[in-house]
């Protein structure tokens, strides 16, 4: 309940108060709101899509399925809010080295971080940076997909979503 306040959709407490792009609204052009808070209701197709997306992430990033204990040593982070990104902080993935020494240190840090994630740590600084950034972006998506798939047990539901009374998010008349 702390993470998923609505049983009808995949809205989370983190995304509940944030408007989404109008293009993602399931109502399409029928949504007259300037900021859209609508979320698609849970369907079997959506559940299958989440399970498939989770499997694809596990295939692309095997460390997600069986994380190494070294992953806890990881220091580089990906700021989820653009305003918190700091290209002067060497532990932020958006860091841009200003000197040659900073570049060497960042290259070493990227190699170590990639090894923590079980990813190849050879190549150019740019390729290492891109690989690590993609992995850091995939981790929260994988964690959400894991929670969604685990919390959605279609066999134990006592009524279909179509028969249930929708939550307050769907009670709003537009």
C-alpha positions in Angstrom: 0.0 0.0 0.0 2.9 2.4 0.6 4.2 1.8 -2.9 1.0 1.1 -4.9 -2.0 3.1 -3.5 -4.4 2.1 -6.3 -5.4 -1.5 -7.0 -6.6 -0.6 -10.5 -3.4 0.8 -12.0 0.4 0.9 -11.8 0.5 4.4 -10.2 3.1 4.5 -7.4 3.3 6.9 -4.5 6.3 8.4 -6.3 4.4 9.1 -9.5 1.0 9.9 -8.1 1.8 13.6 -7.7 3.7 14.0 -10.9 1.9 14.7 -14.1 2.8 12.5 -17.0 3.3 13.5 -20.7 0.0 14.0 -22.4 1.0 11.5 -25.1 1.0 8.7 -22.4 -2.6 9.5 -21.3 -4.9 6.5 -22.2 -7.7 8.9 -22.9 -5.7 10.5 -25.8 -7.3 13.6 -27.2 -10.4 13.2 -25.0 -8.3 14.3 -22.0 -9.0 18.1 -21.6 -6.7 18.5 -18.6 -3.6 20.7 -19.1 -1.6 18.3 -16.8 -2.5 14.7 -17.1 -2.7 12.4 -14.0 -4.5 9.5 -15.7 -3.0 6.1 -15.6 -4.0 3.0 -17.6 -6.0 0.5 -15.5 -4.5 -2.9 -14.9 -5.1 -5.5 -17.6 -3.8 -9.0 -18.3 -1.9 -7.6 -21.3 -0.2 -5.0 -19.1 0.8 -7.7 -16.6 2.3 -9.8 -19.3 4.1 -6.8 -20.7 5.6 -6.1 -17.3 6.7 -9.8 -16.9 8.3 -9.7 -20.4 10.0 -6.4 -19.7 11.4 -7.8 -16.4 12.7 -10.9 -18.3 14.3 -8.7 -21.0 16.1 -6.6 -18.3 17.3 -9.9 -16.7 18.7 -11.1 -20.0 20.4 -7.7 -20.7 21.7 -7.2 -17.2 22.1 -10.7 -15.5 23.4 -9.1 -12.3 19.9 -7.8 -11.6 18.7 -11.4 -11.1 21.6 -12.4 -8.9 23.3 -9.2 -7.6 26.8 -9.6 -6.4 27.6 -8.6 -2.8 30.0 -6.1 -4.3 27.1 -4.1 -5.8 26.6 -2.7 -2.3 30.0 -1.0 -2.7 28.7 1.0 -5.7 29.2 4.7 -5.2 28.1 6.2 -8.5 24.5 7.3 -8.6 22.0 8.5 -11.2 20.0 11.5 -9.9 16.3 10.9 -10.7 15.6 14.6 -10.7 17.4 16.8 -13.3 17.9 19.6 -10.8 19.9 17.3 -8.5 22.3 16.3 -11.2 25.8 17.6 -10.6 28.3 17.4 -13.3 31.0 18.5 -10.9 30.5 15.6 -8.5 32.7 12.6 -9.6 30.2 10.2 -8.1 27.3 11.5 -10.2 27.0 9.7 -13.5 26.6 13.1 -15.2 30.1 14.1 -14.1 32.3 15.7 -16.7 36.0 15.7 -15.9 37.6 19.1 -16.3 41.3 18.0 -16.1 43.3 15.0 -17.3 43.8 13.7 -13.7 40.0 13.9 -13.1 39.5 12.0 -16.3 41.9 9.2 -15.3 40.3 9.0 -11.9 36.8 8.9 -13.4 37.9 6.2 -15.9 39.2 4.0 -13.0 36.0 4.7 -11.0 33.9 3.6 -14.0 35.9 0.4 -14.4 35.4 -0.5 -10.8 31.7 0.4 -10.9 31.2 -1.7 -14.0 32.9 -4.7 -12.3 30.5 -4.3 -9.3 27.6 -4.5 -11.8 29.1 -7.6 -13.5 29.5 -5.7 -16.8 32.5 -5.5 -19.1 34.9 -2.8 -17.9 37.0 -2.3 -21.0 36.8 0.2 -23.8 36.8 3.9 -23.9 35.6 6.2 -21.1 32.6 7.1 -23.2 31.6 3.5 -23.8 32.1 2.7 -20.1 30.0 5.7 -19.1 27.2 4.8 -21.5 27.2 1.2 -20.3 27.1 2.2 -16.7 24.5 4.9 -17.3 22.2 2.4 -19.1 22.6 -0.1 -16.2 21.8 2.6 -13.6 18.7 3.6 -15.6 17.6 0.0 -15.9 17.9 -0.8 -12.1 14.9 1.2 -10.9 12.8 0.0 -13.8 13.7 -3.6 -12.9 12.9 -3.0 -9.3 9.5 -1.6 -10.1 8.8 -4.4 -12.6 9.8 -7.0 -9.9 7.4 -5.4 -7.4 4.6 -5.1 -9.9 4.9 -8.7 -11.0 5.2 -10.0 -7.5 2.3 -7.9 -6.2 0.0 -8.9 -9.0 -1.3 -12.3 -8.5 -4.2 -12.8 -10.9 -5.1 -16.2 -9.5 -5.9 -14.9 -6.0 -8.1 -12.0 -7.0 -11.6 -12.2 -5.6 -13.2 -10.0 -8.3 -12.3 -8.7 -11.7 -11.0 -5.1 -11.9 -14.0 -4.3 -14.2 -16.4 -5.3 -11.3 -14.5 -3.4 -8.6 -15.3 0.1 -7.4 -12.5 2.3 -8.8 -10.4 4.4 -6.5 -10.7 8.1 -6.2 -8.3 8.6 -9.2 -10.9 7.1 -11.4 -13.9 8.7 -9.7 -13.1 12.1 -11.1 -15.5 13.1 -13.9 -13.9 14.9 -16.8 
